[in-house]
Amino acid sequence: MGKTTKRVKTPLTRETVKDLHIGDEVLISGTIYTARDLAHARLVEMIKGGGKLPFDAEGSVVYYVGPSPAPDGRVIGAAGPTTSYRMDPFVPDMFKAGMLGMIGKGPRSAEVRQRIIDNCGVYFAATGGAAALLSRSIVKSEIIAFRDLGAEALRRLTVKDMPVIVVNDCYGGDLYKEGVLQYRLRKVFFR
Protein backbone atom coordinates (compact mmCIF):
# COMPACT_ATOMS: atom_id res chain seq x y z
CA MET A 1 0.00 0.00 0.00
CA GLY A 2 1.49 3.31 -1.07
CA LYS A 3 1.26 6.89 0.07
CA THR A 4 2.21 8.26 -3.32
CA THR A 5 0.38 11.16 -4.96
CA LYS A 6 0.04 10.74 -8.70
CA ARG A 7 -1.44 13.02 -11.33
CA VAL A 8 -3.47 11.43 -14.11
CA LYS A 9 -5.22 12.84 -17.14
CA THR A 10 -8.32 11.46 -18.78
CA PRO A 11 -9.15 9.58 -20.84
CA LEU A 12 -7.20 6.87 -19.04
CA THR A 13 -4.89 4.49 -20.84
CA ARG A 14 -4.05 0.98 -19.70
CA GLU A 15 -0.46 2.11 -19.19
CA THR A 16 -1.67 4.78 -16.76
CA VAL A 17 -3.92 2.30 -14.95
CA LYS A 18 -1.06 -0.18 -14.58
CA ASP A 19 0.91 2.50 -12.71
CA LEU A 20 -1.84 2.88 -10.07
CA HIS A 21 -1.82 0.85 -6.87
CA ILE A 22 -4.12 0.68 -3.89
CA GLY A 23 -3.53 3.50 -1.45
CA ASP A 24 -2.18 5.86 -4.11
CA GLU A 25 -3.53 9.36 -3.76
CA VAL A 26 -4.47 10.56 -7.23
CA LEU A 27 -5.31 13.97 -8.68
CA ILE A 28 -7.46 13.57 -11.80
CA SER A 29 -7.61 16.24 -14.49
CA GLY A 30 -9.58 16.16 -17.73
CA THR A 31 -13.06 14.96 -18.61
CA ILE A 32 -15.09 12.58 -16.46
CA TYR A 33 -18.77 11.62 -16.70
CA THR A 34 -21.45 11.43 -14.03
CA ALA A 35 -23.93 8.57 -13.85
CA ARG A 36 -25.98 6.95 -11.14
CA ASP A 37 -28.45 4.05 -11.18
CA LEU A 38 -31.03 5.32 -13.67
CA ALA A 39 -28.48 6.75 -16.09
CA HIS A 40 -26.50 3.49 -15.97
CA ALA A 41 -29.63 1.49 -16.75
CA ARG A 42 -30.20 3.62 -19.85
CA LEU A 43 -26.55 3.44 -20.91
CA VAL A 44 -26.50 -0.34 -20.61
CA GLU A 45 -29.75 -0.54 -22.58
CA MET A 46 -28.03 1.45 -25.34
CA ILE A 47 -24.95 -0.79 -25.22
CA LYS A 48 -27.00 -4.00 -25.37
CA GLY A 49 -29.12 -2.57 -28.18
CA GLY A 50 -26.04 -1.74 -30.22
CA GLY A 51 -26.71 1.99 -29.98
CA LYS A 52 -24.19 4.80 -29.76
CA LEU A 53 -23.51 6.19 -26.29
CA PRO A 54 -23.84 9.96 -25.74
CA PHE A 55 -20.10 10.11 -24.98
CA ASP A 56 -16.90 8.39 -26.03
CA ALA A 57 -16.51 5.69 -23.40
CA GLU A 58 -12.99 4.65 -24.48
CA GLY A 59 -10.74 5.17 -21.43
CA SER A 60 -13.53 7.02 -19.65
CA VAL A 61 -13.94 7.59 -15.92
CA VAL A 62 -17.48 7.53 -14.53
CA TYR A 63 -18.22 9.36 -11.27
CA TYR A 64 -21.17 8.06 -9.26
CA VAL A 65 -22.68 11.39 -8.26
CA GLY A 66 -25.91 13.35 -8.45
CA PRO A 67 -24.76 16.92 -7.80
CA SER A 68 -26.91 19.58 -6.19
CA PRO A 69 -27.88 22.71 -8.16
CA ALA A 70 -25.12 25.21 -8.76
CA PRO A 71 -25.15 28.24 -6.44
CA ASP A 72 -24.52 31.68 -7.93
CA GLY A 73 -21.03 32.00 -9.34
CA ARG A 74 -20.30 28.25 -9.34
CA VAL A 75 -20.42 25.69 -12.17
CA ILE A 76 -21.92 22.97 -9.95
CA GLY A 77 -23.26 22.45 -6.46
CA ALA A 78 -22.09 19.93 -3.92
CA ALA A 79 -20.78 16.86 -5.76
CA GLY A 80 -20.07 14.05 -3.32
CA PRO A 81 -19.89 10.37 -4.29
CA THR A 82 -22.80 8.00 -3.91
CA THR A 83 -22.57 4.40 -2.76
CA SER A 84 -21.00 2.39 -5.56
CA TYR A 85 -22.43 -1.10 -5.10
CA ARG A 86 -25.71 0.02 -6.68
CA MET A 87 -23.84 0.36 -9.98
CA ASP A 88 -22.22 -3.08 -9.74
CA PRO A 89 -24.71 -4.80 -12.12
CA PHE A 90 -23.83 -2.30 -14.86
CA VAL A 91 -20.03 -2.54 -14.64
CA PRO A 92 -19.49 -5.46 -17.06
CA ASP A 93 -21.29 -3.67 -19.90
CA MET A 94 -19.60 -0.35 -19.14
CA PHE A 95 -16.20 -2.05 -19.36
CA LYS A 96 -17.24 -3.59 -22.69
CA ALA A 97 -18.03 -0.08 -23.92
CA GLY A 98 -14.50 1.08 -23.03
CA MET A 99 -14.75 2.55 -19.52
CA LEU A 100 -11.55 2.12 -17.48
CA GLY A 101 -12.24 4.02 -14.25
CA MET A 102 -14.97 4.52 -11.68
CA ILE A 103 -15.24 6.96 -8.78
CA GLY A 104 -17.56 6.41 -5.83
CA LYS A 105 -17.57 5.32 -2.22
CA GLY A 106 -17.77 1.97 -0.51
CA PRO A 107 -16.62 -1.54 -1.42
CA ARG A 108 -17.37 -3.35 -4.67
CA SER A 109 -18.62 -6.88 -5.23
CA ALA A 110 -16.27 -9.79 -5.93
CA GLU A 111 -17.53 -9.81 -9.54
CA VAL A 112 -16.70 -6.13 -10.04
CA ARG A 113 -13.26 -6.58 -8.48
CA GLN A 114 -12.62 -9.43 -10.95
CA ARG A 115 -13.85 -7.29 -13.87
CA ILE A 116 -11.42 -4.57 -12.80
CA ILE A 117 -8.58 -7.10 -13.08
CA ASP A 118 -9.86 -8.59 -16.36
CA ASN A 119 -10.28 -5.18 -18.02
CA CYS A 120 -7.21 -3.45 -16.55
CA GLY A 121 -9.47 -0.95 -14.82
CA VAL A 122 -9.40 1.01 -11.58
CA TYR A 123 -11.86 2.02 -8.88
CA PHE A 124 -11.22 5.26 -7.05
CA ALA A 125 -12.85 6.46 -3.84
CA ALA A 126 -13.78 10.09 -3.35
CA THR A 127 -14.25 11.22 0.20
CA GLY A 128 -17.87 11.01 1.31
CA GLY A 129 -18.98 14.04 3.29
CA ALA A 130 -16.64 16.34 1.35
CA ALA A 131 -19.09 17.21 -1.44
CA ALA A 132 -18.49 20.96 -1.34
CA LEU A 133 -14.72 20.46 -1.34
CA LEU A 134 -14.88 18.00 -4.26
CA SER A 135 -17.00 20.42 -6.29
CA ARG A 136 -14.12 22.91 -6.24
CA SER A 137 -12.20 20.56 -8.53
CA ILE A 138 -14.95 20.79 -11.14
CA VAL A 139 -14.30 23.65 -13.55
CA LYS A 140 -17.06 22.89 -16.08
CA SER A 141 -20.31 20.92 -16.01
CA GLU A 142 -22.76 20.25 -18.81
CA ILE A 143 -25.69 17.87 -19.14
CA ILE A 144 -25.17 15.68 -22.20
CA ALA A 145 -28.07 13.22 -21.86
CA PHE A 146 -31.07 12.19 -19.79
CA ARG A 147 -32.03 15.71 -18.69
CA ASP A 148 -35.34 14.28 -17.44
CA LEU A 149 -33.42 12.55 -14.61
CA GLY A 150 -32.69 15.89 -12.94
CA ALA A 151 -29.71 15.58 -10.58
CA GLU A 152 -29.04 12.11 -12.01
CA ALA A 153 -28.73 13.33 -15.62
CA LEU A 154 -25.61 12.28 -17.49
CA ARG A 155 -23.06 15.09 -17.24
CA ARG A 156 -19.68 15.79 -18.76
CA LEU A 157 -17.42 17.32 -16.12
CA THR A 158 -14.10 18.99 -16.66
CA VAL A 159 -12.03 18.50 -13.53
CA LYS A 160 -8.69 19.84 -12.36
CA ASP A 161 -6.80 17.97 -9.66
CA MET A 162 -9.82 16.09 -8.32
CA PRO A 163 -8.57 14.21 -5.24
CA VAL A 164 -9.30 10.47 -5.10
CA ILE A 165 -7.67 7.34 -3.68
CA VAL A 166 -7.11 4.04 -5.51
CA VAL A 167 -9.27 1.42 -3.77
CA ASN A 168 -9.20 -1.42 -6.32
CA ASP A 169 -6.32 -1.70 -8.76
CA CYS A 170 -5.85 -3.88 -11.83
CA TYR A 171 -3.67 -6.28 -9.82
CA GLY A 172 -6.48 -7.38 -7.51
CA GLY A 173 -5.54 -5.06 -4.66
CA ASP A 174 -8.41 -3.99 -2.39
CA LEU A 175 -7.71 -1.10 -0.05
CA TYR A 176 -10.79 -1.85 2.05
CA LYS A 177 -9.60 -5.40 2.75
CA GLU A 178 -5.96 -4.35 3.23
CA GLY A 179 -6.98 -1.51 5.54
CA VAL A 180 -9.04 -3.81 7.77
CA LEU A 181 -6.21 -6.36 7.85
CA GLN A 182 -3.64 -3.72 8.81
CA TYR A 183 -5.94 -2.39 11.52
CA ARG A 184 -6.39 -5.88 12.97
CA LEU A 185 -2.64 -6.52 12.89
CA ARG A 186 -1.94 -3.21 14.63
CA LYS A 187 -4.49 -4.10 17.29
CA VAL A 188 -2.77 -7.46 17.92
CA PHE A 189 0.79 -6.10 18.00
CA PHE A 190 0.22 -2.77 19.74
CA ARG A 191 -1.99 -3.68 22.70
Secondary structure, 3 states (H helix, E strand, C coil): CCCCEEEEECCCCHHHHHCCCCCCEEEEEEEEEECCHHHHHHHHHHHHCCCCCCCCCCCCEEECCCCCCCCCCCCCCCCCCCEHHHHHHHHHHHHHHCCCEEEEECCCCHHHHHHHHHCCCEEEECCCCCHHHHHCCEEEEEEEECHHHHHHCEEEEEEEEEEEEEEECCCCCEHHHHHHHHHHHHHHHCC
